[in-house]
Amino acid sequence: MIRLTVLYNLPPETDEEELLAWRLGEHQESNMSMPGVIASSFYRIYGTWTGDPPPYRFMTTVDWPDRESFGRGFFDPHVQAKLRDDVQRIRDAVFLISEELARGSVSESRE
């Protein structure tokens, strides 16, 4: 599985409730409609393990089953054009692309 993780903050002038309405509605639908996407999640970051303020306020993850489908979906010219517009709503964005090497679950480990 390939996962795109985006960590970001909002510009100071942004109305957070307005952004959340867009992010949880139109943008979530847009993420899920990218070719090959199998899941997309959105998070509000509330802390760090050290108790320090988190460097990012929000996190989005989007999953594809493999590198080929990720490449076709994420790098599609229409997706990239929309991304260039959408990224104007946020700041300090970090885009990480990762490949899953192992997965476990609590139910598996307790059997």
C-alpha positions as CSV (number, residue, x, y, z in Angstrom):
1,M,0.0,0.0,0.0
2,I,1.2,3.5,-0.8
3,R,0.1,6.3,1.6
4,L,0.2,10.0,1.0
5,T,0.4,11.9,4.3
6,V,0.0,15.7,4.3
7,L,0.8,17.7,7.5
8,Y,-0.2,21.3,7.5
9,N,-1.3,24.4,9.4
10,L,-3.8,27.2,8.4
11,P,-2.9,30.7,7.5
12,P,-3.7,33.0,10.5
13,E,-6.6,34.7,8.7
14,T,-8.4,31.4,7.9
15,D,-11.8,30.7,9.5
16,E,-11.2,27.2,10.8
17,E,-14.9,26.2,10.9
18,E,-15.2,27.3,7.2
19,L,-12.1,25.4,6.3
20,L,-13.4,22.3,8.1
21,A,-16.7,22.4,6.3
22,W,-14.9,22.5,3.0
23,R,-12.3,19.8,4.0
24,L,-14.9,17.4,5.4
25,G,-17.2,17.8,2.4
26,E,-16.0,18.9,-1.0
27,H,-12.4,18.1,-0.4
28,Q,-13.0,14.7,1.2
29,E,-15.1,13.8,-1.9
30,S,-12.4,15.0,-4.1
31,N,-9.8,12.9,-2.3
32,M,-11.9,9.8,-2.6
33,S,-12.6,10.4,-6.3
34,M,-8.9,10.3,-7.3
35,P,-8.2,7.3,-9.5
36,G,-7.2,4.2,-7.5
37,V,-7.8,5.6,-4.0
38,I,-8.9,3.0,-1.4
39,A,-9.1,5.2,1.7
40,S,-8.7,8.8,2.9
41,S,-8.7,10.1,6.4
42,F,-8.5,13.5,8.0
43,Y,-7.2,14.4,11.5
44,R,-6.9,17.3,13.8
45,I,-3.6,17.0,15.6
46,Y,-4.0,17.8,19.3
47,G,-0.7,16.9,20.9
48,T,2.7,15.4,21.0
49,W,4.2,12.6,23.1
50,T,6.5,15.2,24.8
51,G,3.7,17.6,25.6
52,D,5.1,20.2,23.4
53,P,2.8,22.1,21.1
54,P,2.4,20.1,17.8
55,P,4.2,21.6,14.8
56,Y,1.1,20.9,12.6
57,R,-2.6,21.4,13.2
58,F,-4.0,18.9,10.6
59,M,-3.1,15.7,8.8
60,T,-4.6,14.0,5.8
61,T,-3.8,10.5,4.6
62,V,-4.8,9.0,1.3
63,D,-4.1,5.4,0.4
64,W,-3.6,3.5,-2.9
65,P,-3.1,-0.3,-3.2
66,D,0.3,0.0,-5.0
67,R,2.8,2.4,-6.6
68,E,1.4,2.1,-10.1
69,S,-2.1,3.2,-9.0
70,F,-0.7,5.9,-6.8
71,G,1.3,7.3,-9.8
72,R,-1.7,7.2,-12.1
73,G,-4.0,8.8,-9.5
74,F,-1.9,11.4,-7.7
75,F,0.1,12.6,-10.7
76,D,-2.9,12.8,-13.0
77,P,-2.7,16.3,-14.5
78,H,-6.3,17.2,-13.4
79,V,-5.5,16.0,-9.8
80,Q,-2.3,18.1,-9.8
81,A,-4.1,21.2,-11.1
82,K,-6.7,20.9,-8.4
83,L,-4.0,20.3,-5.8
84,R,-2.2,23.5,-6.8
85,D,-5.5,25.4,-6.1
86,D,-6.3,23.6,-2.9
87,V,-2.8,24.0,-1.4
88,Q,-3.4,27.8,-1.4
89,R,-5.8,27.3,1.6
90,I,-3.1,25.9,3.8
91,R,0.4,26.7,4.9
92,D,3.6,24.9,6.0
93,A,2.5,21.8,4.1
94,V,4.6,18.7,4.1
95,F,3.7,15.9,1.6
96,L,5.1,12.5,2.5
97,I,4.8,9.4,0.3
98,S,5.3,6.1,2.1
99,E,5.1,2.4,1.3
100,E,3.6,0.1,3.9
101,L,6.0,-2.8,4.8
102,A,4.1,-4.4,7.7
103,R,0.6,-4.2,9.2
104,G,-0.7,-5.7,12.4
105,S,-3.9,-5.4,14.4
106,V,-4.9,-5.9,18.0
107,S,-7.2,-8.8,17.1
108,E,-4.4,-10.6,15.3
109,S,-1.9,-10.2,18.2
110,R,-4.4,-11.5,20.8
111,E,-5.3,-14.8,19.0
